[in-house]
Every structure is written in structure tokens, then in C-alpha cells.
Amino acid sequence: MTFKQVCKISNNQVIITLPPDFSNKKLVTVLIDDLVDTKNQKLEQLKEALNDPLFLADVKEVHNDFDSIDYENL
């Protein structure tokens, strides 16, 4: 059985309350994944990119490259 739970970290510790299905189990595998933090960090970087002149220049350049072909007939 697989059980997934997002937990808060307190004093560098995680406490997990297992569901009743695990009551007779003697061993479980715990996987620590910081994906939640990584996703939030990426979203913050995207927000910062909105004010990054180099990023905005790159976006404008790509937009200009495709501007000329947007109206071509297929």
C-alpha cells in the first residue's frame, strides 16, 4: 500500500501518523521529497523574471522571430 502525506518540518523533524491499514506493519519505506519547496522556488523565479531585462529582451527577440511567420499561409 502507498500512503502520501505532505508534512510540516519542525525542528528539523517530521512526525507522520500512519493510517489504520499500517497498524500491523513492522517496516515502511519513507521517501523525503522537497518538491513542494522546489515548485514554490520556481514560481518565485518566474515572478522575478518579469522584471529581468535580459529575460525580457530574449522573449522579445523570440517574439520578433516568430512575428514574421505568424501570417504566412500554410
All heavy atoms as a GROMACS GRO file, in nm:
protein
  598
    1MET      N    1   0.084  -0.118   0.000
    1MET     CA    2   0.000   0.000   0.000
    1MET      C    3   0.089   0.124   0.000
    1MET      O    4   0.193   0.126   0.062
    1MET     CB    5  -0.090  -0.002   0.124
    1MET     CG    6  -0.162   0.128   0.148
    1MET     SD    7  -0.255   0.123   0.300
    1MET     CE    8  -0.404   0.194   0.240
    2THR      N    9   0.044   0.227  -0.071
    2THR     CA   10   0.116   0.353  -0.075
    2THR      C   11   0.034   0.459  -0.004
    2THR      O   12  -0.086   0.470  -0.025
    2THR     CB   13   0.142   0.396  -0.221
    2THR    OG1   14   0.217   0.293  -0.285
    2THR    CG2   15   0.218   0.525  -0.227
    3PHE      N   16   0.100   0.538   0.076
    3PHE     CA   17   0.036   0.646   0.151
    3PHE      C   18   0.119   0.771   0.130
    3PHE      O   19   0.241   0.769   0.150
    3PHE     CB   20   0.031   0.609   0.300
    3PHE     CG   21  -0.018   0.718   0.389
    3PHE    CD1   22  -0.149   0.763   0.383
    3PHE    CD2   23   0.066   0.776   0.483
    3PHE    CE1   24  -0.194   0.863   0.467
    3PHE    CE2   25   0.023   0.876   0.567
    3PHE     CZ   26  -0.109   0.919   0.560
    4LYS      N   27   0.056   0.879   0.087
    4LYS     CA   28   0.128   1.002   0.061
    4LYS      C   29   0.071   1.112   0.150
    4LYS      O   30  -0.051   1.128   0.161
    4LYS     CB   31   0.114   1.042  -0.086
    4LYS     CG   32   0.188   1.168  -0.122
    4LYS     CD   33   0.178   1.198  -0.269
    4LYS     CE   34   0.253   1.324  -0.303
    4LYS     NZ   35   0.248   1.355  -0.445
    5GLN      N   36   0.161   1.188   0.212
    5GLN     CA   37   0.120   1.294   0.302
    5GLN      C   38   0.224   1.404   0.298
    5GLN      O   39   0.344   1.377   0.305
    5GLN     CB   40   0.107   1.238   0.444
    5GLN     CG   41   0.068   1.340   0.546
    5GLN     CD   42   0.057   1.276   0.686
    5GLN    OE1   43   0.063   1.155   0.701
    5GLN    NE2   44   0.042   1.358   0.786
    6VAL      N   45   0.181   1.528   0.285
    6VAL     CA   46   0.273   1.641   0.292
    6VAL      C   47   0.279   1.684   0.438
    6VAL      O   48   0.176   1.705   0.501
    6VAL     CB   49   0.224   1.758   0.203
    6VAL    CG1   50   0.316   1.878   0.217
    6VAL    CG2   51   0.216   1.713   0.057
    7CYS      N   52   0.400   1.693   0.490
    7CYS     CA   53   0.419   1.722   0.633
    7CYS      C   54   0.497   1.851   0.653
    7CYS      O   55   0.584   1.885   0.574
    7CYS     CB   56   0.496   1.609   0.699
    7CYS     SG   57   0.419   1.450   0.685
    8LYS      N   58   0.467   1.917   0.763
    8LYS     CA   59   0.545   2.034   0.803
    8LYS      C   60   0.670   1.987   0.877
    8LYS      O   61   0.668   1.885   0.945
    8LYS     CB   62   0.462   2.124   0.893
    8LYS     CG   63   0.350   2.193   0.820
    8LYS     CD   64   0.280   2.293   0.909
    8LYS     CE   65   0.171   2.362   0.828
    8LYS     NZ   66   0.106   2.468   0.904
    9ILE      N   67   0.776   2.065   0.863
    9ILE     CA   68   0.902   2.034   0.930
    9ILE      C   69   0.911   2.124   1.053
    9ILE      O   70   0.893   2.244   1.043
    9ILE     CB   71   1.022   2.058   0.837
    9ILE    CG1   72   1.011   1.970   0.713
    9ILE    CG2   73   1.153   2.034   0.911
    9ILE    CD1   74   1.112   2.002   0.606
   10SER      N   75   0.938   2.062   1.167
   10SER     CA   76   0.952   2.137   1.291
   10SER      C   77   1.078   2.090   1.361
   10SER      O   78   1.092   1.970   1.390
   10SER     CB   79   0.829   2.113   1.380
   10SER     OG   80   0.844   2.179   1.502
   11ASN      N   81   1.169   2.183   1.386
   11ASN     CA   82   1.298   2.147   1.449
   11ASN      C   83   1.370   2.037   1.372
   11ASN      O   84   1.424   1.944   1.431
   11ASN     CB   85   1.278   2.104   1.596
   11ASN     CG   86   1.230   2.218   1.681
   11ASN    OD1   87   1.268   2.333   1.658
   11ASN    ND2   88   1.144   2.188   1.777
   12ASN      N   89   1.363   2.048   1.240
   12ASN     CA   90   1.428   1.952   1.151
   12ASN      C   91   1.376   1.810   1.169
   12ASN      O   92   1.447   1.712   1.147
   12ASN     CB   93   1.580   1.956   1.167
   12ASN     CG   94   1.650   1.924   1.037
   12ASN    OD1   95   1.598   1.951   0.930
   12ASN    ND2   96   1.768   1.867   1.046
   13GLN      N   97   1.247   1.798   1.210
   13GLN     CA   98   1.186   1.668   1.229
   13GLN      C   99   1.049   1.665   1.160
   13GLN      O  100   0.983   1.767   1.146
   13GLN     CB  101   1.164   1.638   1.378
   13GLN     CG  102   1.292   1.621   1.455
   13GLN     CD  103   1.263   1.591   1.602
   13GLN    OE1  104   1.159   1.627   1.654
   13GLN    NE2  105   1.356   1.524   1.667
   14VAL      N  106   1.010   1.545   1.121
   14VAL     CA  107   0.879   1.522   1.061
   14VAL      C  108   0.810   1.412   1.142
   14VAL      O  109   0.870   1.308   1.168
   14VAL     CB  110   0.892   1.478   0.913
   14VAL    CG1  111   0.757   1.442   0.856
   14VAL    CG2  112   0.960   1.585   0.830
   15ILE      N  113   0.685   1.437   1.179
   15ILE     CA  114   0.607   1.336   1.250
   15ILE      C  115   0.492   1.293   1.159
   15ILE      O  116   0.417   1.376   1.109
   15ILE     CB  117   0.552   1.391   1.382
   15ILE    CG1  118   0.667   1.428   1.474
   15ILE    CG2  119   0.459   1.290   1.449
   15ILE    CD1  120   0.626   1.497   1.602
   16ILE      N  121   0.483   1.162   1.137
   16ILE     CA  122   0.381   1.107   1.047
   16ILE      C  123   0.291   1.013   1.126
   16ILE      O  124   0.339   0.921   1.193
   16ILE     CB  125   0.446   1.028   0.931
   16ILE    CG1  126   0.538   1.118   0.849
   16ILE    CG2  127   0.338   0.966   0.843
   16ILE    CD1  128   0.620   1.045   0.746
   17THR      N  129   0.162   1.036   1.117
   17THR     CA  130   0.065   0.944   1.175
   17THR      C  131   0.015   0.855   1.062
   17THR      O  132  -0.044   0.904   0.966
   17THR     CB  133  -0.053   1.020   1.239
   17THR    OG1  134   0.000   1.108   1.338
   17THR    CG2  135  -0.151   0.924   1.303
   18LEU      N  136   0.043   0.728   1.074
   18LEU     CA  137   0.006   0.634   0.968
   18LEU      C  138  -0.142   0.597   0.979
   18LEU      O  139  -0.198   0.592   1.088
   18LEU     CB  140   0.092   0.509   0.977
   18LEU     CG  141   0.242   0.530   0.956
   18LEU    CD1  142   0.317   0.400   0.984
   18LEU    CD2  143   0.272   0.580   0.817
   19PRO      N  144  -0.204   0.568   0.865
   19PRO     CA  145  -0.345   0.526   0.867
   19PRO      C  146  -0.359   0.387   0.929
   19PRO      O  147  -0.261   0.313   0.941
   19PRO     CB  148  -0.384   0.526   0.719
   19PRO     CG  149  -0.259   0.522   0.642
   19PRO     CD  150  -0.152   0.579   0.728
   20PRO      N  151  -0.481   0.350   0.969
   20PRO     CA  152  -0.503   0.220   1.035
   20PRO      C  153  -0.455   0.099   0.954
   20PRO      O  154  -0.418  -0.003   1.012
   20PRO     CB  155  -0.655   0.215   1.052
   20PRO     CG  156  -0.699   0.357   1.051
   20PRO     CD  157  -0.602   0.429   0.961
   21ASP      N  158  -0.455   0.109   0.823
   21ASP     CA  159  -0.410  -0.004   0.739
   21ASP      C  160  -0.266  -0.044   0.769
   21ASP      O  161  -0.223  -0.154   0.735
   21ASP     CB  162  -0.422   0.031   0.591
   21ASP     CG  163  -0.567   0.048   0.547
   21ASP    OD1  164  -0.659   0.007   0.622
   21ASP    OD2  165  -0.589   0.103   0.438
   22PHE      N  166  -0.189   0.044   0.829
   22PHE     CA  167  -0.049   0.016   0.858
   22PHE      C  168  -0.029  -0.038   1.001
   22PHE      O  169   0.085  -0.057   1.044
   22PHE     CB  170   0.035   0.144   0.841
   22PHE     CG  171   0.060   0.181   0.698
   22PHE    CD1  172  -0.032   0.254   0.626
   22PHE    CD2  173   0.178   0.143   0.635
   22PHE    CE1  174  -0.009   0.289   0.494
   22PHE    CE2  175   0.202   0.178   0.504
   22PHE     CZ  176   0.108   0.251   0.432
   23SER      N  177  -0.135  -0.064   1.073
   23SER     CA  178  -0.123  -0.098   1.215
   23SER      C  179  -0.042  -0.225   1.241
   23SER      O  180   0.024  -0.237   1.343
   23SER     CB  181  -0.260  -0.110   1.280
   23SER     OG  182  -0.335  -0.214   1.219
   24ASN      N  183  -0.044  -0.321   1.151
   24ASN     CA  184   0.030  -0.446   1.172
   24ASN      C  185   0.164  -0.450   1.098
   24ASN      O  186   0.230  -0.553   1.099
   24ASN     CB  187  -0.056  -0.566   1.130
   24ASN     CG  188  -0.178  -0.582   1.220
   24ASN    OD1  189  -0.171  -0.555   1.338
   24ASN    ND2  190  -0.289  -0.623   1.162
   25LYS      N  191   0.201  -0.343   1.038
   25LYS     CA  192   0.326  -0.340   0.962
   25LYS      C  193   0.445  -0.322   1.057
   25LYS      O  194   0.437  -0.253   1.158
   25LYS     CB  195   0.326  -0.225   0.861
   25LYS     CG  196   0.210  -0.226   0.765
   25LYS     CD  197   0.216  -0.343   0.672
   25LYS     CE  198   0.097  -0.337   0.576
   25LYS     NZ  199   0.084  -0.451   0.494
   26LYS      N  200   0.554  -0.385   1.022
   26LYS     CA  201   0.676  -0.374   1.102
   26LYS      C  202   0.780  -0.284   1.037
   26LYS      O  203   0.872  -0.237   1.102
   26LYS     CB  204   0.738  -0.513   1.122
   26LYS     CG  205   0.646  -0.612   1.190
   26LYS     CD  206   0.630  -0.576   1.336
   26LYS     CE  207   0.542  -0.682   1.401
   26LYS     NZ  208   0.468  -0.632   1.513
   27LEU      N  209   0.762  -0.259   0.907
   27LEU     CA  210   0.862  -0.184   0.834
   27LEU      C  211   0.795  -0.105   0.722
   27LEU      O  212   0.704  -0.157   0.656
   27LEU     CB  213   0.963  -0.284   0.773
   27LEU     CG  214   1.101  -0.238   0.736
   27LEU    CD1  215   1.176  -0.188   0.857
   27LEU    CD2  216   1.178  -0.353   0.673
   28VAL      N  217   0.835   0.019   0.704
   28VAL     CA  218   0.786   0.100   0.592
   28VAL      C  219   0.904   0.174   0.531
   28VAL      O  220   1.007   0.192   0.596
   28VAL     CB  221   0.678   0.204   0.636
   28VAL    CG1  222   0.552   0.135   0.684
   28VAL    CG2  223   0.731   0.300   0.739
   29THR      N  224   0.890   0.214   0.408
   29THR     CA  225   0.991   0.294   0.341
   29THR      C  226   0.944   0.439   0.341
   29THR      O  227   0.829   0.467   0.303
   29THR     CB  228   1.012   0.247   0.195
   29THR    OG1  229   1.054   0.110   0.199
   29THR    CG2  230   1.115   0.331   0.125
   30VAL      N  231   1.031   0.530   0.380
   30VAL     CA  232   0.997   0.672   0.384
   30VAL      C  233   1.080   0.742   0.276
   30VAL      O  234   1.202   0.727   0.272
   30VAL     CB  235   1.027   0.732   0.522
   30VAL    CG1  236   0.997   0.881   0.523
   30VAL    CG2  237   0.946   0.660   0.629
   31LEU      N  238   1.013   0.816   0.191
   31LEU     CA  239   1.078   0.891   0.085
   31LEU      C  240   1.062   1.039   0.116
   31LEU      O  241   0.950   1.088   0.132
   31LEU     CB  242   1.014   0.858  -0.051
   31LEU     CG  243   1.057   0.942  -0.169
   31LEU    CD1  244   1.203   0.914  -0.202
   31LEU    CD2  245   0.970   0.914  -0.289
   32ILE      N  246   1.172   1.111   0.126
   32ILE     CA  247   1.168   1.254   0.154
   32ILE      C  248   1.186   1.328   0.021
   32ILE      O  249   1.283   1.309  -0.050
   32ILE     CB  250   1.281   1.295   0.252
   32ILE    CG1  251   1.278   1.211   0.378
   32ILE    CG2  252   1.273   1.444   0.282
   32ILE    CD1  253   1.152   1.226   0.460
   33ASP      N  254   1.089   1.411  -0.011
   33ASP     CA  255   1.089   1.482  -0.139
   33ASP      C  256   1.060   1.629  -0.112
   33ASP      O  257   0.959   1.662  -0.051
   33ASP     CB  258   0.980   1.422  -0.228
   33ASP     CG  259   0.981   1.478  -0.368
   33ASP    OD1  260   1.058   1.572  -0.395
   33ASP    OD2  261   0.903   1.427  -0.450
   34ASP      N  262   1.148   1.716  -0.156
   34ASP     CA  263   1.128   1.859  -0.134
   34ASP      C  264   1.063   1.927  -0.254
   34ASP      O  265   1.080   2.045  -0.278
   34ASP     CB  266   1.258   1.928  -0.097
   34ASP     CG  267   1.358   1.933  -0.210
   34ASP    OD1  268   1.337   1.860  -0.309
   34ASP    OD2  269   1.456   2.007  -0.201
   35LEU      N  270   0.985   1.852  -0.328
   35LEU     CA  271   0.920   1.904  -0.449
   35LEU      C  272   0.833   2.025  -0.421
   35LEU      O  273   0.828   2.117  -0.501
   35LEU     CB  274   0.837   1.793  -0.514
   35LEU     CG  275   0.771   1.827  -0.647
   35LEU    CD1  276   0.878   1.860  -0.750
   35LEU    CD2  277   0.687   1.713  -0.697
   36VAL      N  278   0.767   2.028  -0.308
   36VAL     CA  279   0.680   2.141  -0.274
   36VAL      C  280   0.763   2.269  -0.269
   36VAL      O  281   0.727   2.371  -0.328
   36VAL     CB  282   0.608   2.117  -0.140
   36VAL    CG1  283   0.529   2.239  -0.098
   36VAL    CG2  284   0.516   1.996  -0.151
   37ASP      N  285   0.878   2.265  -0.200
   37ASP     CA  286   0.963   2.382  -0.192
   37ASP      C  287   1.021   2.418  -0.329
   37ASP      O  288   1.031   2.534  -0.364
   37ASP     CB  289   1.077   2.360  -0.093
   37ASP     CG  290   1.029   2.362   0.052
   37ASP    OD1  291   0.920   2.417   0.076
   37ASP    OD2  292   1.099   2.309   0.138
   38THR      N  293   1.061   2.318  -0.404
   38THR     CA  294   1.118   2.341  -0.536
   38THR      C  295   1.017   2.411  -0.626
   38THR      O  296   1.051   2.505  -0.698
   38THR     CB  297   1.164   2.208  -0.599
   38THR    OG1  298   1.256   2.145  -0.512
   38THR    CG2  299   1.228   2.230  -0.734
   39LYS      N  300   0.892   2.366  -0.623
   39LYS     CA  301   0.789   2.428  -0.705
   39LYS      C  302   0.768   2.573  -0.665
   39LYS      O  303   0.760   2.661  -0.751
   39LYS     CB  304   0.658   2.349  -0.692
   39LYS     CG  305   0.548   2.402  -0.780
   39LYS     CD  306   0.424   2.315  -0.770
   39LYS     CE  307   0.314   2.369  -0.860
   39LYS     NZ  308   0.193   2.288  -0.853
   40ASN      N  309   0.764   2.601  -0.537
   40ASN     CA  310   0.747   2.738  -0.490
   40ASN      C  311   0.865   2.825  -0.530
   40ASN      O  312   0.847   2.941  -0.568
   40ASN     CB  313   0.728   2.742  -0.338
   40ASN     CG  314   0.592   2.689  -0.297
   40ASN    OD1  315   0.497   2.690  -0.376
   40ASN    ND2  316   0.582   2.642  -0.174
   41GLN      N  317   0.985   2.770  -0.524
   41GLN     CA  318   1.104   2.844  -0.564
   41GLN      C  319   1.099   2.878  -0.713
   41GLN      O  320   1.132   2.990  -0.754
   41GLN     CB  321   1.230   2.765  -0.534
   41GLN     CG  322   1.263   2.756  -0.386
   41GLN     CD  323   1.376   2.659  -0.359
   41GLN    OE1  324   1.416   2.581  -0.445
   41GLN    NE2  325   1.428   2.661  -0.236
   42LYS      N  326   1.055   2.783  -0.794
   42LYS     CA  327   1.046   2.807  -0.938
   42LYS      C  328   0.942   2.914  -0.969
   42LYS      O  329   0.962   2.998  -1.056
   42LYS     CB  330   1.014   2.677  -1.012
   42LYS     CG  331   1.130   2.581  -1.016
   42LYS     CD  332   1.094   2.454  -1.090
   42LYS     CE  333   1.211   2.358  -1.091
   42LYS     NZ  334   1.180   2.234  -1.162
   43LEU      N  335   0.830   2.911  -0.898
   43LEU     CA  336   0.728   3.014  -0.919
   43LEU      C  337   0.781   3.152  -0.882
   43LEU      O  338   0.753   3.250  -0.951
   43LEU     CB  339   0.602   2.981  -0.838
   43LEU     CG  340   0.519   2.865  -0.890
   43LEU    CD1  341   0.406   2.831  -0.792
   43LEU    CD2  342   0.460   2.896  -1.027
   44GLU      N  343   0.858   3.161  -0.775
   44GLU     CA  344   0.917   3.288  -0.736
   44GLU      C  345   1.016   3.337  -0.842
   44GLU      O  346   1.022   3.456  -0.872
   44GLU     CB  347   0.986   3.276  -0.600
   44GLU     CG  348   0.891   3.268  -0.484
   44GLU     CD  349   0.797   3.388  -0.475
   44GLU    OE1  350   0.843   3.502  -0.492
   44GLU    OE2  351   0.676   3.365  -0.454
   45GLN      N  352   1.094   3.245  -0.898
   45GLN     CA  353   1.189   3.283  -1.003
   45GLN      C  354   1.116   3.333  -1.126
   45GLN      O  355   1.162   3.427  -1.192
   45GLN     CB  356   1.279   3.164  -1.038
   45GLN     CG  357   1.379   3.131  -0.930
   45GLN     CD  358   1.457   3.005  -0.961
   45GLN    OE1  359   1.414   2.920  -1.038
   45GLN    NE2  360   1.573   2.991  -0.898
   46LEU      N  361   1.003   3.271  -1.159
   46LEU     CA  362   0.925   3.318  -1.273
   46LEU      C  363   0.872   3.459  -1.249
   46LEU      O  364   0.871   3.543  -1.340
   46LEU     CB  365   0.809   3.223  -1.301
   46LEU     CG  366   0.844   3.092  -1.368
   46LEU    CD1  367   0.722   2.999  -1.373
   46LEU    CD2  368   0.895   3.116  -1.510
   47LYS      N  369   0.830   3.486  -1.126
   47LYS     CA  370   0.782   3.620  -1.092
   47LYS      C  371   0.895   3.722  -1.105
   47LYS      O  372   0.874   3.834  -1.153
   47LYS     CB  373   0.725   3.622  -0.951
   47LYS     CG  374   0.593   3.550  -0.939
   47LYS     CD  375   0.544   3.549  -0.794
   47LYS     CE  376   0.422   3.462  -0.777
   47LYS     NZ  377   0.380   3.453  -0.636
   48GLU      N  378   1.014   3.684  -1.061
   48GLU     CA  379   1.130   3.773  -1.071
   48GLU      C  380   1.169   3.797  -1.217
   48GLU      O  381   1.217   3.905  -1.252
   48GLU     CB  382   1.249   3.714  -0.994
   48GLU     CG  383   1.230   3.714  -0.844
   48GLU     CD  384   1.341   3.639  -0.772
   48GLU    OE1  385   1.443   3.603  -0.836
   48GLU    OE2  386   1.324   3.615  -0.651
   49ALA      N  387   1.148   3.699  -1.302
   49ALA     CA  388   1.184   3.711  -1.444
   49ALA      C  389   1.105   3.822  -1.513
   49ALA      O  390   1.152   3.879  -1.611
   49ALA     CB  391   1.163   3.578  -1.515
   50LEU      N  392   0.987   3.852  -1.461
   50LEU     CA  393   0.906   3.958  -1.521
   50LEU      C  394   0.976   4.093  -1.517
   50LEU      O  395   0.942   4.183  -1.594
   50LEU     CB  396   0.771   3.968  -1.449
   50LEU     CG  397   0.680   3.848  -1.466
   50LEU    CD1  398   0.557   3.862  -1.376
   50LEU    CD2  399   0.637   3.834  -1.610
   51ASN      N  400   1.074   4.109  -1.429
   51ASN     CA  401   1.147   4.236  -1.417
   51ASN      C  402   1.292   4.224  -1.462
   51ASN      O  403   1.369   4.318  -1.445
   51ASN     CB  404   1.142   4.284  -1.271
   51ASN     CG  405   1.000   4.308  -1.225
   51ASN    OD1  406   0.919   4.363  -1.296
   51ASN    ND2  407   0.969   4.263  -1.104
   52ASP      N  408   1.330   4.111  -1.518
   52ASP     CA  409   1.468   4.088  -1.561
   52ASP      C  410   1.485   4.137  -1.705
   52ASP      O  411   1.428   4.080  -1.798
   52ASP     CB  412   1.498   3.938  -1.551
   52ASP     CG  413   1.641   3.904  -1.590
   52ASP    OD1  414   1.712   3.992  -1.644
   52ASP    OD2  415   1.682   3.789  -1.568
   53PRO      N  416   1.564   4.243  -1.726
   53PRO     CA  417   1.580   4.299  -1.861
   53PRO      C  418   1.635   4.200  -1.964
   53PRO      O  419   1.594   4.200  -2.079
   53PRO     CB  420   1.676   4.416  -1.842
   53PRO     CG  421   1.703   4.428  -1.698
   53PRO     CD  422   1.642   4.314  -1.627
   54LEU      N  423   1.727   4.115  -1.923
   54LEU     CA  424   1.785   4.016  -2.016
   54LEU      C  425   1.679   3.915  -2.058
   54LEU      O  426   1.667   3.882  -2.177
   54LEU     CB  427   1.904   3.946  -1.951
   54LEU     CG  428   1.982   3.850  -2.040
   54LEU    CD1  429   2.037   3.921  -2.162
   54LEU    CD2  430   2.096   3.786  -1.961
   55PHE      N  431   1.601   3.866  -1.963
   55PHE     CA  432   1.494   3.772  -1.994
   55PHE      C  433   1.391   3.837  -2.086
   55PHE      O  434   1.348   3.778  -2.186
   55PHE     CB  435   1.426   3.723  -1.865
   55PHE     CG  436   1.306   3.636  -1.889
   55PHE    CD1  437   1.321   3.506  -1.931
   55PHE    CD2  438   1.178   3.686  -1.871
   55PHE    CE1  439   1.210   3.424  -1.954
   55PHE    CE2  440   1.066   3.607  -1.894
   55PHE     CZ  441   1.082   3.476  -1.935
   56LEU      N  442   1.351   3.959  -2.055
   56LEU     CA  443   1.252   4.029  -2.137
   56LEU      C  444   1.304   4.054  -2.279
   56LEU      O  445   1.228   4.044  -2.375
   56LEU     CB  446   1.211   4.160  -2.070
   56LEU     CG  447   1.137   4.144  -1.936
   56LEU    CD1  448   1.113   4.280  -1.872
   56LEU    CD2  449   1.006   4.069  -1.956
   57ALA      N  450   1.434   4.084  -2.291
   57ALA     CA  451   1.493   4.103  -2.423
   57ALA      C  452   1.491   3.972  -2.502
   57ALA      O  453   1.463   3.972  -2.623
   57ALA     CB  454   1.636   4.154  -2.410
   58ASP      N  455   1.518   3.861  -2.436
   58ASP     CA  456   1.514   3.730  -2.502
   58ASP      C  457   1.373   3.698  -2.550
   58ASP      O  458   1.353   3.649  -2.662
   58ASP     CB  459   1.562   3.619  -2.409
   58ASP     CG  460   1.713   3.621  -2.386
   58ASP    OD1  461   1.783   3.690  -2.463
   58ASP    OD2  462   1.758   3.554  -2.291
   59VAL      N  463   1.274   3.724  -2.465
   59VAL     CA  464   1.135   3.698  -2.503
   59VAL      C  465   1.096   3.783  -2.622
   59VAL      O  466   1.032   3.735  -2.717
   59VAL     CB  467   1.040   3.724  -2.383
   59VAL    CG1  468   0.895   3.722  -2.427
   59VAL    CG2  469   1.064   3.622  -2.273
   60LYS      N  470   1.136   3.910  -2.622
   60LYS     CA  471   1.105   4.000  -2.734
   60LYS      C  472   1.171   3.951  -2.863
   60LYS      O  473   1.110   3.953  -2.970
   60LYS     CB  474   1.150   4.142  -2.702
   60LYS     CG  475   1.109   4.242  -2.805
   60LYS     CD  476   1.145   4.384  -2.765
   60LYS     CE  477   1.097   4.480  -2.871
   60LYS     NZ  478   1.125   4.619  -2.835
   61GLU      N  479   1.295   3.905  -2.852
   61GLU     CA  480   1.367   3.855  -2.970
   61GLU      C  481   1.297   3.733  -3.030
   61GLU      O  482   1.278   3.724  -3.151
   61GLU     CB  483   1.511   3.820  -2.932
   61GLU     CG  484   1.595   3.776  -3.050
   61GLU     CD  485   1.739   3.745  -3.009
   61GLU    OE1  486   1.784   3.793  -2.904
   61GLU    OE2  487   1.804   3.671  -3.085
   62VAL      N  488   1.256   3.640  -2.945
   62VAL     CA  489   1.184   3.522  -2.993
   62VAL      C  490   1.050   3.563  -3.053
   62VAL      O  491   1.011   3.512  -3.159
   62VAL     CB  492   1.164   3.420  -2.877
   62VAL    CG1  493   1.070   3.308  -2.919
   62VAL    CG2  494   1.298   3.363  -2.833
   63HIS      N  495   0.983   3.654  -2.989
   63HIS     CA  496   0.855   3.703  -3.042
   63HIS      C  497   0.875   3.765  -3.181
   63HIS      O  498   0.796   3.738  -3.273
   63HIS     CB  499   0.795   3.806  -2.946
   63HIS     CG  500   0.667   3.864  -2.993
   63HIS    ND1  501   0.551   3.790  -3.006
   63HIS    CD2  502   0.634   3.990  -3.032
   63HIS    CE1  503   0.454   3.867  -3.050
   63HIS    NE2  504   0.503   3.990  -3.067
   64ASN      N  505   0.978   3.845  -3.196
   64ASN     CA  506   1.007   3.908  -3.326
   64ASN      C  507   1.040   3.804  -3.432
   64ASN      O  508   1.002   3.818  -3.549
   64ASN     CB  509   1.121   4.009  -3.313
   64ASN     CG  510   1.080   4.132  -3.236
   64ASN    OD1  511   0.961   4.161  -3.221
   64ASN    ND2  512   1.177   4.203  -3.183
   65ASP      N  513   1.114   3.699  -3.393
   65ASP     CA  514   1.147   3.592  -3.488
   65ASP      C  515   1.022   3.524  -3.542
   65ASP      O  516   1.014   3.491  -3.660
   65ASP     CB  517   1.237   3.488  -3.423
   65ASP     CG  518   1.379   3.538  -3.398
   65ASP    OD1  519   1.416   3.641  -3.457
   65ASP    OD2  520   1.451   3.473  -3.319
   66PHE      N  521   0.924   3.502  -3.457
   66PHE     CA  522   0.802   3.434  -3.499
   66PHE      C  523   0.698   3.529  -3.557
   66PHE      O  524   0.604   3.485  -3.623
   66PHE     CB  525   0.742   3.355  -3.382
   66PHE     CG  526   0.814   3.226  -3.356
   66PHE    CD1  527   0.921   3.220  -3.268
   66PHE    CD2  528   0.776   3.110  -3.422
   66PHE    CE1  529   0.988   3.102  -3.244
   66PHE    CE2  530   0.842   2.991  -3.399
   66PHE     CZ  531   0.949   2.986  -3.311
   67ASP      N  532   0.715   3.657  -3.532
   67ASP     CA  533   0.620   3.757  -3.584
   67ASP      C  534   0.608   3.751  -3.735
   67ASP      O  535   0.500   3.762  -3.791
   67ASP     CB  536   0.664   3.897  -3.540
   67ASP     CG  537   0.550   3.978  -3.486
   67ASP    OD1  538   0.443   3.921  -3.462
   67ASP    OD2  539   0.570   4.100  -3.466
   68SER      N  540   0.721   3.732  -3.802
   68SER     CA  541   0.720   3.734  -3.947
   68SER      C  542   0.651   3.612  -4.007
   68SER      O  543   0.602   3.617  -4.120
   68SER     CB  544   0.863   3.743  -4.001
   68SER     OG  545   0.937   3.630  -3.958
   69ILE      N  546   0.645   3.502  -3.935
   69ILE     CA  547   0.582   3.381  -3.991
   69ILE      C  548   0.440   3.360  -3.941
   69ILE      O  549   0.371   3.269  -3.987
   69ILE     CB  550   0.667   3.255  -3.964
   69ILE    CG1  551   0.679   3.228  -3.816
   69ILE    CG2  552   0.802   3.266  -4.031
   69ILE    CD1  553   0.742   3.094  -3.784
   70ASP      N  554   0.397   3.442  -3.848
   70ASP     CA  555   0.261   3.424  -3.794
   70ASP      C  556   0.154   3.437  -3.901
   70ASP      O  557   0.050   3.373  -3.892
   70ASP     CB  558   0.234   3.527  -3.683
   70ASP     CG  559   0.289   3.483  -3.549
   70ASP    OD1  560   0.326   3.364  -3.536
   70ASP    OD2  561   0.298   3.567  -3.457
   71TYR      N  562   0.177   3.519  -4.002
   71TYR     CA  563   0.075   3.545  -4.101
   71TYR      C  564   0.097   3.472  -4.232
   71TYR      O  565   0.028   3.497  -4.331
   71TYR     CB  566   0.064   3.696  -4.124
   71TYR     CG  567   0.032   3.770  -3.997
   71TYR    CD1  568   0.130   3.841  -3.928
   71TYR    CD2  569  -0.096   3.762  -3.942
   71TYR    CE1  570   0.099   3.907  -3.809
   71TYR    CE2  571  -0.126   3.826  -3.823
   71TYR     CZ  572  -0.028   3.899  -3.758
   71TYR     OH  573  -0.059   3.962  -3.640
   72GLU      N  574   0.192   3.380  -4.234
   72GLU     CA  575   0.215   3.301  -4.355
   72GLU      C  576   0.104   3.201  -4.374
   72GLU      O  577   0.046   3.150  -4.277
   72GLU     CB  578   0.349   3.226  -4.345
   72GLU     CG  579   0.470   3.316  -4.360
   72GLU     CD  580   0.599   3.236  -4.364
   72GLU    OE1  581   0.594   3.112  -4.375
   72GLU    OE2  582   0.706   3.298  -4.354
   73ASN      N  583   0.072   3.172  -4.498
   73ASN     CA  584  -0.029   3.069  -4.528
   73ASN      C  585   0.036   2.932  -4.526
   73ASN      O  586   0.146   2.914  -4.574
   73ASN     CB  587  -0.091   3.094  -4.665
   73ASN     CG  588  -0.175   3.220  -4.664
   73ASN    OD1  589  -0.231   3.256  -4.563
   73ASN    ND2  590  -0.180   3.285  -4.779
   74LEU      N  591  -0.035   2.838  -4.473
   74LEU     CA  592   0.018   2.701  -4.469
   74LEU      C  593  -0.018   2.627  -4.596
   74LEU      O  594  -0.112   2.641  -4.660
   74LEU     CB  595  -0.038   2.627  -4.349
   74LEU     CG  596   0.007   2.684  -4.214
   74LEU    CD1  597  -0.060   2.605  -4.101
   74LEU    CD2  598   0.156   2.671  -4.198
   0.00000   0.00000   0.00000
